[in-house]
Amino acid sequence: MDRIPILKMGDLLLVTIQVDMHDRLAMTLQDDLTARIVKDRATGVLIDISALDIVDSFIGRMISNTAAMARVLDAKTVVVGMQPAVAITLVELGLKLEGVRTALNVERGVQLLRQAE
Amino acid sequence: MDRIPILKMGDLLLVTIQVDMHDRLAMTLQDDLTARIVKDRATGVLIDISALDIVDSFIGRMISNTAAMARVLDAKTVVVGMQPAVAITLVELGLKLEGVRTALNVERGVQLLRQAE
């Protein structure tokens, strides 16, 4: 597992995070994603974290940074599929996922990105 | 990693396989997917394997079986994102992925499922 696949759906990109992130995987994802936003002229990025039972400060920061990178490339980011336990942990850790919008699932995330256009 | 997330997109379900499959994970995926097809009344299933560098006979059979299960539940299956090396291996292994249609990427897979309706 050396990279996380990025799926194109219209003018949106979908990333499903299923494995534990480490430094190199996170950097590769950010490299790939920024390159794909430009190449595919994407207007939005959906990051699905429904497979994650735990989100620590590293992943929290990685998501925030990725959203910030997308933003300067004129693409909006929505995090979808957050598990209840993850929401609790994020608040308890004081992680606010700044600049990142969230939605219950991919469908609602797509709606959110379409509305924001 | 105890289960692979299944994402709902309209009346389609999307599964992105990123990790090496083992028996229990494959069985959990089949249980989850068949339950979700019924629950979400899905008409199609997209299985993205773009993250897989290698597809062995176990995964090949798992994909064929999953497609067969979806079919008896009246949902069509499209495998998307196959890497060139995987296509070579599949043919060399004599695996035909019977009953499974393939598409270059998620977008084309969605088109294929829409046409098939």
gemmi code that builds the backbone of each chain (N, CA, C; Angstrom):
import gemmi

chains = {
    "A": [
        ("MET", (0.853, -1.195, 0.000), (0.000, 0.000, 0.000), (0.876, 1.227, 0.000)),
        ("ASP", (1.084, 1.825, -1.175), (1.954, 2.992, -1.215), (1.212, 4.261, -1.605)),
        ("ARG", (-0.020, 4.133, -2.049), (-0.802, 5.348, -2.305), (-2.296, 5.065, -2.202)),
        ("ILE", (-3.010, 6.121, -1.863), (-4.462, 6.023, -1.712), (-5.100, 6.448, -3.027)),
        ("PRO", (-5.998, 5.633, -3.578), (-6.570, 5.989, -4.887), (-7.476, 7.218, -4.804)),
        ("ILE", (-7.450, 7.990, -5.872), (-8.299, 9.180, -5.980), (-9.256, 8.932, -7.135)),
        ("LEU", (-10.556, 8.933, -6.845), (-11.546, 8.623, -7.874), (-12.185, 9.901, -8.377)),
        ("LYS", (-12.350, 9.977, -9.693), (-12.972, 11.145, -10.298), (-14.454, 10.883, -10.503)),
        ("MET", (-15.279, 11.807, -10.045), (-16.721, 11.700, -10.288), (-17.171, 13.059, -10.790)),
        ("GLY", (-17.290, 13.183, -12.110), (-17.623, 14.488, -12.679), (-16.500, 15.464, -12.363)),
        ("ASP", (-16.858, 16.593, -11.781), (-15.814, 17.566, -11.438), (-15.423, 17.471, -9.969)),
        ("LEU", (-15.763, 16.330, -9.361), (-15.376, 16.110, -7.966), (-14.374, 14.960, -7.881)),
        ("LEU", (-13.577, 14.999, -6.824), (-12.649, 13.901, -6.569), (-13.037, 13.238, -5.249)),
        ("LEU", (-12.932, 11.917, -5.205), (-13.294, 11.178, -3.995), (-12.095, 10.385, -3.493)),
        ("VAL", (-11.789, 10.584, -2.222), (-10.702, 9.844, -1.589), (-11.287, 9.060, -0.424)),
        ("THR", (-11.083, 7.761, -0.403), (-11.560, 6.946, 0.718), (-10.358, 6.518, 1.539)),
        ("ILE", (-10.292, 6.985, 2.771), (-9.164, 6.620, 3.630), (-9.534, 5.382, 4.426)),
        ("GLN", (-8.793, 4.309, 4.197), (-9.126, 3.039, 4.845), (-8.016, 2.553, 5.751)),
        ("VAL", (-6.824, 3.042, 5.514), (-5.684, 2.499, 6.254), (-5.103, 3.562, 7.179)),
        ("ASP", (-4.335, 3.110, 8.142), (-3.681, 4.054, 9.030), (-2.717, 4.902, 8.227)),
        ("MET", (-2.792, 6.187, 8.464), (-1.914, 7.103, 7.743), (-0.550, 7.132, 8.425)),
        ("HIS", (0.490, 7.185, 7.626), (1.798, 7.525, 8.169), (2.319, 8.676, 7.326)),
        ("ASP", (3.437, 9.241, 7.745), (3.945, 10.460, 7.121), (4.015, 10.387, 5.606)),
        ("ARG", (4.632, 9.300, 5.124), (4.903, 9.230, 3.689), (3.610, 9.077, 2.886)),
        ("LEU", (2.683, 8.253, 3.427), (1.404, 8.035, 2.744), (0.617, 9.340, 2.687)),
        ("ALA", (0.652, 10.102, 3.776), (-0.064, 11.383, 3.821), (0.538, 12.358, 2.810)),
        ("MET", (1.866, 12.397, 2.741), (2.514, 13.306, 1.786), (2.208, 12.907, 0.354)),
        ("THR", (2.248, 11.588, 0.084), (1.925, 11.109, -1.259), (0.501, 11.487, -1.627)),
        ("LEU", (-0.423, 11.334, -0.660), (-1.818, 11.681, -0.913), (-1.952, 13.162, -1.256)),
        ("GLN", (-1.251, 14.010, -0.482), (-1.337, 15.446, -0.748), (-0.749, 15.800, -2.107)),
        ("ASP", (0.376, 15.173, -2.445), (0.981, 15.392, -3.775), (0.009, 14.977, -4.878)),
        ("ASP", (-0.520, 13.738, -4.741), (-1.418, 13.188, -5.765), (-2.669, 14.043, -5.905)),
        ("LEU", (-3.220, 14.417, -4.749), (-4.504, 15.112, -4.766), (-4.372, 16.503, -5.392)),
        ("THR", (-3.331, 17.226, -5.005), (-3.162, 18.564, -5.582), (-2.917, 18.454, -7.092)),
        ("ALA", (-2.128, 17.451, -7.493), (-1.870, 17.262, -8.932), (-3.174, 16.945, -9.671)),
        ("ARG", (-4.018, 16.097, -9.054), (-5.267, 15.702, -9.708), (-6.276, 16.851, -9.763)),
        ("ILE", (-6.289, 17.697, -8.712), (-7.205, 18.850, -8.723), (-6.904, 19.716, -9.945)),
        ("VAL", (-5.618, 19.930, -10.179), (-5.215, 20.760, -11.310), (-5.501, 20.044, -12.631)),
        ("LYS", (-5.080, 18.778, -12.722), (-5.206, 18.014, -13.970), (-6.672, 17.834, -14.369)),
        ("ASP", (-7.512, 17.460, -13.396), (-8.924, 17.178, -13.694), (-9.813, 18.417, -13.545)),
        ("ARG", (-9.205, 19.542, -13.226), (-9.959, 20.785, -12.985), (-11.111, 20.555, -12.012)),
        ("ALA", (-10.799, 19.894, -10.909), (-11.830, 19.549, -9.929), (-12.255, 20.778, -9.141)),
        ("THR", (-13.547, 20.830, -8.824), (-14.054, 21.947, -8.030), (-14.310, 21.535, -6.588)),
        ("GLY", (-14.263, 20.237, -6.323), (-14.521, 19.780, -4.966), (-13.831, 18.467, -4.664)),
        ("VAL", (-13.543, 18.257, -3.383), (-12.890, 17.025, -2.941), (-13.705, 16.428, -1.799)),
        ("LEU", (-14.038, 15.147, -1.926), (-14.726, 14.434, -0.850), (-13.728, 13.495, -0.195)),
        ("ILE", (-13.565, 13.609, 1.124), (-12.683, 12.687, 1.838), (-13.558, 11.814, 2.725)),
        ("ASP", (-13.636, 10.532, 2.388), (-14.467, 9.606, 3.154), (-13.636, 8.962, 4.252)),
        ("ILE", (-14.066, 9.144, 5.501), (-13.312, 8.553, 6.619), (-14.184, 7.552, 7.384)),
        ("SER", (-15.191, 6.992, 6.692), (-16.101, 6.076, 7.389), (-15.401, 4.812, 7.878)),
        ("ALA", (-14.258, 4.487, 7.281), (-13.544, 3.289, 7.699), (-12.647, 3.538, 8.909)),
        ("LEU", (-12.493, 4.788, 9.282), (-11.595, 5.102, 10.398), (-12.338, 5.062, 11.728)),
        ("ASP", (-11.845, 4.233, 12.642), (-12.429, 4.173, 13.987), (-11.802, 5.231, 14.880)),
        ("ILE", (-10.598, 5.626, 14.524), (-9.839, 6.568, 15.344), (-9.267, 7.653, 14.444)),
        ("VAL", (-9.377, 8.891, 14.848), (-8.679, 9.971, 14.156), (-7.818, 10.680, 15.187)),
        ("ASP", (-6.526, 10.589, 15.018), (-5.638, 11.256, 15.975), (-5.256, 12.628, 15.432)),
        ("SER", (-4.411, 13.318, 16.194), (-4.091, 14.693, 15.803), (-3.336, 14.729, 14.472)),
        ("PHE", (-2.582, 13.658, 14.175), (-1.855, 13.625, 12.905), (-2.828, 13.605, 11.719)),
        ("ILE", (-3.803, 12.713, 11.783), (-4.778, 12.631, 10.683), (-5.627, 13.895, 10.630)),
        ("GLY", (-6.002, 14.401, 11.807), (-6.792, 15.633, 11.852), (-6.078, 16.767, 11.140)),
        ("ARG", (-4.773, 16.900, 11.455), (-3.990, 17.975, 10.844), (-3.817, 17.725, 9.344)),
        ("MET", (-3.607, 16.456, 8.997), (-3.441, 16.105, 7.581), (-4.684, 16.498, 6.789)),
        ("ILE", (-5.858, 16.236, 7.350), (-7.110, 16.576, 6.654), (-7.241, 18.099, 6.522)),
        ("SER", (-6.943, 18.812, 7.613), (-7.003, 20.279, 7.568), (-6.054, 20.838, 6.513)),
        ("ASN", (-4.822, 20.314, 6.505), (-3.831, 20.795, 5.539), (-4.260, 20.497, 4.105)),
        ("THR", (-4.774, 19.286, 3.895), (-5.212, 18.910, 2.558), (-6.321, 19.846, 2.084)),
        ("ALA", (-7.257, 20.156, 3.009), (-8.347, 21.072, 2.655), (-7.807, 22.455, 2.324)),
        ("ALA", (-6.796, 22.897, 3.071), (-6.204, 24.217, 2.824), (-5.531, 24.251, 1.456)),
        ("MET", (-4.850, 23.155, 1.114), (-4.195, 23.065, -0.206), (-5.242, 23.092, -1.317)),
        ("ALA", (-6.332, 22.323, -1.119), (-7.401, 22.301, -2.117), (-7.983, 23.703, -2.288)),
        ("ARG", (-8.123, 24.402, -1.148), (-8.759, 25.720, -1.194), (-7.957, 26.697, -2.050)),
        ("VAL", (-6.644, 26.685, -1.883), (-5.849, 27.611, -2.687), (-5.830, 27.211, -4.163)),
        ("LEU", (-6.252, 25.970, -4.433), (-6.406, 25.540, -5.833), (-7.863, 25.685, -6.271)),
        ("ASP", (-8.655, 26.407, -5.462), (-10.056, 26.709, -5.799), (-10.960, 25.475, -5.801)),
        ("ALA", (-10.673, 24.535, -4.907), (-11.557, 23.370, -4.753), (-11.992, 23.293, -3.293)),
        ("LYS", (-13.259, 22.983, -3.086), (-13.774, 22.873, -1.720), (-13.644, 21.437, -1.218)),
        ("THR", (-13.466, 21.292, 0.088), (-13.305, 19.961, 0.664), (-14.443, 19.652, 1.629)),
        ("VAL", (-14.993, 18.449, 1.502), (-16.003, 17.985, 2.457), (-15.546, 16.625, 2.991)),
        ("VAL", (-15.543, 16.501, 4.308), (-15.229, 15.222, 4.941), (-16.538, 14.494, 5.185)),
        ("VAL", (-16.633, 13.253, 4.711), (-17.894, 12.523, 4.864), (-17.700, 11.212, 5.627)),
        ("GLY", (-18.782, 10.751, 6.225), (-18.794, 9.427, 6.858), (-18.122, 9.350, 8.212)),
        ("MET", (-18.020, 10.489, 8.903), (-17.356, 10.447, 10.204), (-18.172, 9.625, 11.203)),
        ("GLN", (-17.497, 8.712, 11.883), (-18.186, 7.906, 12.883), (-18.386, 8.726, 14.154)),
        ("PRO", (-19.469, 8.424, 14.893), (-19.749, 9.168, 16.123), (-18.547, 9.223, 17.072)),
        ("ALA", (-17.867, 8.080, 17.240), (-16.734, 8.034, 18.166), (-15.623, 8.984, 17.725)),
        ("VAL", (-15.467, 9.128, 16.410), (-14.435, 10.019, 15.885), (-14.786, 11.482, 16.192)),
        ("ALA", (-16.077, 11.813, 16.052), (-16.517, 13.178, 16.357), (-16.209, 13.510, 17.815)),
        ("ILE", (-16.487, 12.550, 18.698), (-16.214, 12.742, 20.132), (-14.727, 12.976, 20.365)),
        ("THR", (-13.919, 12.113, 19.764), (-12.474, 12.231, 19.940), (-11.949, 13.569, 19.441)),
        ("LEU", (-12.431, 13.987, 18.264), (-11.948, 15.245, 17.679), (-12.188, 16.416, 18.625)),
        ("VAL", (-13.402, 16.456, 19.172), (-13.735, 17.565, 20.075), (-12.908, 17.479, 21.349)),
        ("GLU", (-12.768, 16.247, 21.853), (-11.987, 16.079, 23.086), (-10.521, 16.433, 22.874)),
        ("LEU", (-10.022, 16.193, 21.673), (-8.625, 16.535, 21.366), (-8.485, 18.027, 21.064)),
        ("GLY", (-9.621, 18.701, 20.900), (-9.569, 20.126, 20.564), (-9.253, 20.378, 19.102)),
        ("LEU", (-9.459, 19.339, 18.265), (-9.218, 19.503, 16.829), (-10.489, 20.013, 16.174)),
        ("LYS", (-10.391, 21.102, 15.462), (-11.614, 21.701, 14.922), (-11.800, 21.480, 13.428)),
        ("LEU", (-10.861, 20.818, 12.784), (-10.923, 20.623, 11.328), (-11.289, 21.932, 10.633)),
        ("GLU", (-10.504, 22.960, 10.911), (-10.852, 24.281, 10.381), (-10.837, 24.319, 8.857)),
        ("GLY", (-11.797, 25.022, 8.306), (-11.877, 25.158, 6.853), (-12.417, 23.925, 6.164)),
        ("VAL", (-12.854, 22.945, 6.965), (-13.354, 21.713, 6.380), (-14.833, 21.581, 6.713)),
        ("ARG", (-15.656, 21.353, 5.715), (-17.063, 21.089, 5.982), (-17.257, 19.581, 6.081)),
        ("THR", (-18.290, 19.170, 6.770), (-18.543, 17.741, 6.913), (-19.959, 17.425, 6.443)),
        ("ALA", (-20.160, 16.172, 6.059), (-21.485, 15.706, 5.655), (-21.611, 14.259, 6.100)),
        ("LEU", (-22.856, 13.825, 6.275), (-23.093, 12.490, 6.827), (-22.576, 11.386, 5.914)),
        ("ASN", (-22.806, 11.537, 4.617), (-22.350, 10.506, 3.681), (-21.997, 11.147, 2.332)),
        ("VAL", (-21.529, 10.320, 1.418), (-21.055, 10.840, 0.136), (-22.145, 11.623, -0.597)),
        ("GLU", (-23.358, 11.076, -0.585), (-24.457, 11.744, -1.297), (-24.673, 13.165, -0.792)),
        ("ARG", (-24.730, 13.295, 0.538), (-24.945, 14.627, 1.096), (-23.739, 15.526, 0.867)),
        ("GLY", (-22.551, 14.927, 0.861), (-21.346, 15.697, 0.579), (-21.372, 16.268, -0.829)),
        ("VAL", (-21.838, 15.436, -1.774), (-21.949, 15.891, -3.165), (-22.952, 17.040, -3.250)),
        ("GLN", (-24.090, 16.885, -2.562), (-25.100, 17.960, -2.539), (-24.499, 19.257, -2.013)),
        ("LEU", (-23.751, 19.129, -0.918), (-23.139, 20.296, -0.279), (-22.201, 21.008, -1.250)),
        ("LEU", (-21.407, 20.223, -1.983), (-20.460, 20.815, -2.930), (-21.196, 21.441, -4.117)),
        ("ARG", (-22.278, 20.825, -4.543), (-23.052, 21.382, -5.658), (-23.706, 22.703, -5.254)),
        ("GLN", (-24.233, 22.740, -4.018), (-24.865, 23.966, -3.534), (-23.858, 25.105, -3.438)),
        ("ALA", (-22.632, 24.738, -3.047), (-21.617, 25.752, -2.773), (-21.088, 26.396, -4.045)),
        ("GLU", (-21.421, 25.792, -5.194), (-20.865, 26.304, -6.457), (-21.385, 27.698, -6.802)),
    ],
    "B": [
        ("MET", (-8.188, -2.631, 10.539), (-8.999, -2.694, 9.311), (-9.844, -3.951, 9.355)),
        ("ASP", (-11.113, -3.806, 9.734), (-11.935, -5.005, 9.811), (-13.059, -5.017, 8.788)),
        ("ARG", (-13.271, -3.893, 8.105), (-14.266, -3.903, 7.034), (-13.943, -2.820, 6.010)),
        ("ILE", (-14.399, -3.084, 4.783), (-14.175, -2.148, 3.685), (-15.421, -1.285, 3.556)),
        ("PRO", (-15.276, 0.034, 3.548), (-16.467, 0.884, 3.493), (-17.195, 0.774, 2.156)),
        ("ILE", (-18.502, 0.878, 2.220), (-19.356, 0.844, 1.028), (-20.039, 2.199, 0.937)),
        ("LEU", (-19.786, 2.919, -0.142), (-20.336, 4.266, -0.285), (-21.542, 4.260, -1.197)),
        ("LYS", (-22.574, 4.993, -0.819), (-23.789, 5.061, -1.610), (-23.736, 6.300, -2.494)),
        ("MET", (-23.980, 6.108, -3.783), (-24.055, 7.241, -4.710), (-25.327, 7.056, -5.513)),
        ("GLY", (-26.387, 7.738, -5.117), (-27.678, 7.545, -5.774), (-28.117, 6.105, -5.572)),
        ("ASP", (-28.428, 5.416, -6.667), (-28.841, 4.020, -6.526), (-27.687, 3.054, -6.807)),
        ("LEU", (-26.460, 3.596, -6.746), (-25.279, 2.749, -6.934), (-24.482, 2.669, -5.639)),
        ("LEU", (-23.733, 1.599, -5.504), (-22.829, 1.454, -4.358), (-21.397, 1.391, -4.874)),
        ("LEU", (-20.494, 2.028, -4.160), (-19.089, 2.059, -4.569), (-18.221, 1.445, -3.476)),
        ("VAL", (-17.397, 0.489, -3.896), (-16.462, -0.155, -2.975), (-15.060, 0.067, -3.510)),
        ("THR", (-14.191, 0.632, -2.712), (-12.803, 0.819, -3.120), (-11.933, -0.161, -2.351)),
        ("ILE", (-11.332, -1.076, -3.076), (-10.474, -2.067, -2.415), (-9.043, -1.548, -2.396)),
        ("GLN", (-8.527, -1.355, -1.197), (-7.184, -0.765, -1.074), (-6.208, -1.690, -0.384)),
        ("VAL", (-6.731, -2.633, 0.363), (-5.846, -3.469, 1.174), (-5.876, -4.902, 0.666)),
        ("ASP", (-4.875, -5.644, 1.062), (-4.849, -7.042, 0.693), (-6.044, -7.740, 1.322)),
        ("MET", (-6.723, -8.514, 0.511), (-7.885, -9.243, 0.995), (-7.434, -10.504, 1.711)),
        ("HIS", (-8.078, -10.804, 2.800), (-7.924, -12.137, 3.377), (-9.334, -12.685, 3.547)),
        ("ASP", (-9.430, -13.942, 3.917), (-10.727, -14.642, 3.951), (-11.802, -13.867, 4.687)),
        ("ARG", (-11.459, -13.450, 5.926), (-12.487, -12.863, 6.768), (-12.950, -11.516, 6.218)),
        ("LEU", (-11.971, -10.730, 5.715), (-12.315, -9.410, 5.161), (-13.212, -9.571, 3.925)),
        ("ALA", (-12.894, -10.567, 3.099), (-13.695, -10.821, 1.896), (-15.110, -11.240, 2.276)),
        ("MET", (-15.213, -12.092, 3.291), (-16.551, -12.542, 3.715), (-17.355, -11.389, 4.312)),
        ("THR", (-16.675, -10.554, 5.108), (-17.355, -9.400, 5.691), (-17.851, -8.474, 4.586)),
        ("LEU", (-16.999, -8.269, 3.559), (-17.395, -7.400, 2.444), (-18.635, -7.957, 1.748)),
        ("GLN", (-18.641, -9.272, 1.497), (-19.787, -9.866, 0.821), (-21.055, -9.764, 1.671)),
        ("ASP", (-20.915, -9.991, 2.968), (-22.067, -9.833, 3.877), (-22.588, -8.403, 3.839)),
        ("ASP", (-21.648, -7.451, 4.013), (-22.031, -6.036, 4.064), (-22.674, -5.588, 2.754)),
        ("LEU", (-22.039, -6.026, 1.647), (-22.492, -5.544, 0.343), (-23.885, -6.070, 0.004)),
        ("THR", (-24.100, -7.360, 0.237), (-25.423, -7.919, -0.063), (-26.481, -7.252, 0.827)),
        ("ALA", (-26.142, -7.017, 2.096), (-27.100, -6.351, 2.994), (-27.409, -4.937, 2.507)),
        ("ARG", (-26.358, -4.239, 2.039), (-26.549, -2.853, 1.592), (-27.334, -2.781, 0.272)),
        ("ILE", (-27.115, -3.769, -0.615), (-27.872, -3.778, -1.879), (-29.362, -3.836, -1.574)),
        ("VAL", (-29.708, -4.699, -0.617), (-31.118, -4.841, -0.257), (-31.611, -3.584, 0.464)),
        ("LYS", (-30.851, -3.124, 1.453), (-31.275, -1.993, 2.283), (-31.414, -0.709, 1.445)),
        ("ASP", (-30.419, -0.451, 0.586), (-30.416, 0.793, -0.196), (-31.105, 0.623, -1.547)),
        ("ARG", (-31.645, -0.570, -1.816), (-32.279, -0.866, -3.111), (-31.370, -0.475, -4.277)),
        ("ALA", (-30.120, -0.881, -4.179), (-29.133, -0.501, -5.188), (-29.343, -1.286, -6.473)),
        ("THR", (-29.108, -0.617, -7.599), (-29.239, -1.298, -8.885), (-27.879, -1.644, -9.485)),
        ("GLY", (-26.822, -1.097, -8.900), (-25.501, -1.365, -9.446), (-24.426, -1.256, -8.387)),
        ("VAL", (-23.328, -1.974, -8.609), (-22.192, -1.955, -7.687), (-20.933, -1.664, -8.477)),
        ("LEU", (-20.162, -0.683, -8.024), (-18.868, -0.381, -8.632), (-17.784, -0.859, -7.686)),
        ("ILE", (-16.880, -1.684, -8.190), (-15.757, -2.129, -7.364), (-14.486, -1.525, -7.950)),
        ("ASP", (-13.886, -0.609, -7.213), (-12.678, 0.059, -7.691), (-11.446, -0.701, -7.213)),
        ("ILE", (-10.631, -1.145, -8.161), (-9.426, -1.891, -7.775), (-8.171, -1.159, -8.239)),
        ("SER", (-8.278, 0.162, -8.422), (-7.125, 0.910, -8.937), (-5.931, 0.886, -7.986)),
        ("ALA", (-6.201, 0.610, -6.697), (-5.093, 0.584, -5.736), (-4.376, -0.761, -5.718)),
        ("LEU", (-4.936, -1.752, -6.408), (-4.331, -3.085, -6.368), (-3.294, -3.246, -7.480)),
        ("ASP", (-2.072, -3.593, -7.072), (-1.010, -3.859, -8.050), (-1.073, -5.309, -8.508)),
        ("ILE", (-1.638, -6.134, -7.649), (-1.674, -7.571, -7.921), (-3.084, -8.087, -7.657)),
        ("VAL", (-3.609, -8.903, -8.554), (-4.860, -9.600, -8.281), (-4.577, -11.086, -8.436)),
        ("ASP", (-4.668, -11.807, -7.342), (-4.415, -13.252, -7.423), (-5.740, -13.981, -7.604)),
        ("SER", (-5.667, -15.301, -7.653), (-6.881, -16.068, -7.941), (-7.907, -15.894, -6.820)),
        ("PHE", (-7.444, -15.678, -5.597), (-8.379, -15.488, -4.484), (-9.224, -14.230, -4.691)),
        ("ILE", (-8.556, -13.130, -4.999), (-9.304, -11.880, -5.206), (-10.165, -11.980, -6.459)),
        ("GLY", (-9.618, -12.596, -7.505), (-10.382, -12.767, -8.741), (-11.684, -13.512, -8.475)),
        ("ARG", (-11.573, -14.605, -7.702), (-12.761, -15.408, -7.397), (-13.710, -14.624, -6.495)),
        ("MET", (-13.115, -13.883, -5.547), (-13.948, -13.082, -4.638), (-14.773, -12.064, -5.426)),
        ("ILE", (-14.147, -11.432, -6.423), (-14.860, -10.435, -7.227), (-15.967, -11.113, -8.043)),
        ("SER", (-15.644, -12.262, -8.658), (-16.654, -12.997, -9.427), (-17.832, -13.402, -8.549)),
        ("ASN", (-17.526, -13.924, -7.357), (-18.593, -14.357, -6.452), (-19.451, -13.180, -5.997)),
        ("THR", (-18.784, -12.061, -5.692), (-19.526, -10.877, -5.249), (-20.473, -10.424, -6.352)),
        ("ALA", (-19.971, -10.445, -7.599), (-20.818, -10.041, -8.727), (-22.000, -10.991, -8.889)),
        ("ALA", (-21.754, -12.285, -8.684), (-22.831, -13.272, -8.805), (-23.892, -13.038, -7.729)),
        ("MET", (-23.441, -12.717, -6.506), (-24.382, -12.423, -5.409), (-25.202, -11.182, -5.729)),
        ("ALA", (-24.518, -10.152, -6.248), (-25.227, -8.916, -6.602), (-26.264, -9.207, -7.681)),
        ("ARG", (-25.878, -10.066, -8.637), (-26.775, -10.353, -9.752), (-28.082, -10.989, -9.284)),
        ("VAL", (-27.981, -11.937, -8.366), (-29.219, -12.573, -7.893), (-30.047, -11.608, -7.045)),
        ("LEU", (-29.417, -10.507, -6.617), (-30.172, -9.456, -5.920), (-30.565, -8.350, -6.896)),
        ("ASP", (-30.405, -8.620, -8.190), (-30.831, -7.700, -9.250), (-29.983, -6.424, -9.311)),
        ("ALA", (-28.709, -6.548, -8.997), (-27.799, -5.400, -9.131), (-26.647, -5.807, -10.044)),
        ("LYS", (-26.249, -4.899, -10.921), (-25.147, -5.189, -11.829), (-23.822, -4.747, -11.214)),
        ("THR", (-22.759, -5.448, -11.580), (-21.448, -5.119, -11.025), (-20.494, -4.683, -12.126)),
        ("VAL", (-19.781, -3.601, -11.880), (-18.735, -3.157, -12.794), (-17.444, -2.987, -12.004)),
        ("VAL", (-16.381, -3.595, -12.498), (-15.062, -3.427, -11.882), (-14.360, -2.277, -12.587)),
        ("VAL", (-13.883, -1.302, -11.831), (-13.256, -0.136, -12.458), (-11.824, 0.055, -11.980)),
        ("GLY", (-11.031, 0.717, -12.819), (-9.685, 1.130, -12.432), (-8.638, 0.038, -12.477)),
        ("MET", (-8.895, -0.997, -13.262), (-7.907, -2.077, -13.309), (-6.588, -1.601, -13.915)),
        ("GLN", (-5.497, -1.891, -13.256), (-4.195, -1.504, -13.779), (-3.770, -2.466, -14.888)),
        ("PRO", (-3.005, -1.949, -15.851), (-2.574, -2.803, -16.971), (-1.918, -4.102, -16.516)),
        ("ALA", (-1.069, -4.018, -15.505), (-0.371, -5.219, -15.035), (-1.354, -6.254, -14.497)),
        ("VAL", (-2.437, -5.770, -13.886), (-3.446, -6.674, -13.338), (-4.177, -7.392, -14.468)),
        ("ALA", (-4.473, -6.649, -15.542), (-5.138, -7.265, -16.693), (-4.275, -8.384, -17.267)),
        ("ILE", (-2.974, -8.115, -17.353), (-2.034, -9.122, -17.867), (-2.056, -10.361, -16.972)),
        ("THR", (-1.956, -10.128, -15.662), (-1.945, -11.249, -14.718), (-3.219, -12.070, -14.800)),
        ("LEU", (-4.362, -11.380, -14.869), (-5.644, -12.091, -14.905), (-5.714, -13.047, -16.085)),
        ("VAL", (-5.292, -12.548, -17.250), (-5.345, -13.387, -18.450), (-4.357, -14.535, -18.328)),
        ("GLU", (-3.160, -14.221, -17.815), (-2.154, -15.269, -17.661), (-2.583, -16.332, -16.661)),
        ("LEU", (-3.342, -15.912, -15.639), (-3.837, -16.867, -14.641), (-5.062, -17.631, -15.166)),
        ("GLY", (-5.590, -17.162, -16.306), (-6.785, -17.811, -16.848), (-8.054, -17.403, -16.120)),
        ("LEU", (-7.993, -16.284, -15.370), (-9.181, -15.794, -14.660), (-9.970, -14.894, -15.588)),
        ("LYS", (-11.230, -15.214, -15.766), (-12.008, -14.460, -16.743), (-12.959, -13.452, -16.132)),
        ("LEU", (-13.036, -13.394, -14.821), (-13.987, -12.500, -14.143), (-15.360, -12.614, -14.795)),
        ("GLU", (-15.857, -13.822, -14.855), (-17.130, -14.055, -15.561), (-18.282, -13.313, -14.902)),
        ("GLY", (-19.143, -12.785, -15.741), (-20.319, -12.066, -15.239), (-19.994, -10.680, -14.723)),
        ("VAL", (-18.742, -10.264, -14.902), (-18.328, -8.958, -14.399), (-17.973, -8.069, -15.575)),
        ("ARG", (-18.546, -6.899, -15.638), (-18.143, -5.953, -16.666), (-17.064, -5.061, -16.090)),
        ("THR", (-16.247, -4.486, -16.953), (-15.182, -3.619, -16.478), (-15.278, -2.262, -17.180)),
        ("ALA", (-14.737, -1.251, -16.521), (-14.694, 0.083, -17.106), (-13.392, 0.737, -16.659)),
        ("LEU", (-12.954, 1.723, -17.453), (-11.657, 2.328, -17.185), (-11.623, 3.050, -15.844)),
        ("ASN", (-12.666, 3.793, -15.527), (-12.698, 4.526, -14.259), (-14.135, 4.620, -13.744)),
        ("VAL", (-14.280, 5.233, -12.582), (-15.600, 5.288, -11.938), (-16.628, 5.957, -12.844)),
        ("GLU", (-16.227, 7.052, -13.477), (-17.170, 7.767, -14.337), (-17.735, 6.881, -15.437)),
        ("ARG", (-16.829, 6.170, -16.113), (-17.296, 5.291, -17.192), (-18.096, 4.129, -16.649)),
        ("GLY", (-17.725, 3.665, -15.463), (-18.486, 2.589, -14.827), (-19.911, 3.023, -14.552)),
        ("VAL", (-20.061, 4.259, -14.071), (-21.404, 4.789, -13.790), (-22.199, 4.873, -15.091)),
        ("GLN", (-21.543, 5.370, -16.149), (-22.207, 5.433, -17.471), (-22.697, 4.057, -17.905)),
        ("LEU", (-21.827, 3.063, -17.735), (-22.139, 1.693, -18.146), (-23.361, 1.176, -17.394)),
        ("LEU", (-23.404, 1.449, -16.096), (-24.535, 0.982, -15.291), (-25.815, 1.722, -15.653)),
        ("ARG", (-25.689, 2.992, -15.982), (-26.877, 3.780, -16.366), (-27.436, 3.283, -17.700)),
        ("GLN", (-26.518, 2.982, -18.644), (-26.950, 2.476, -19.949), (-27.655, 1.139, -19.813)),
        ("ALA", (-27.156, 0.324, -18.867), (-27.657, -1.043, -18.734), (-29.052, -1.093, -18.128)),
        ("GLU", (-29.506, 0.033, -17.594), (-30.809, 0.026, -16.904), (-31.972, -0.201, -17.870)),
    ],
}
model = gemmi.Model(1)
for chain_id, residues in chains.items():
    chain = gemmi.Chain(chain_id)
    for i, (resn, *xyz) in enumerate(residues, 1):
        res = gemmi.Residue()
        res.name, res.seqid = resn, gemmi.SeqId(i, " ")
        for name, pos in zip(("N", "CA", "C"), xyz):
            atom = gemmi.Atom()
            atom.name, atom.element = name, gemmi.Element(name[0])
            atom.pos, atom.b_iso = gemmi.Position(*pos), 0.0
            res.add_atom(atom)
        chain.add_residue(res)
    model.add_chain(chain)
structure = gemmi.Structure()
structure.add_model(model)
structure.setup_entities()
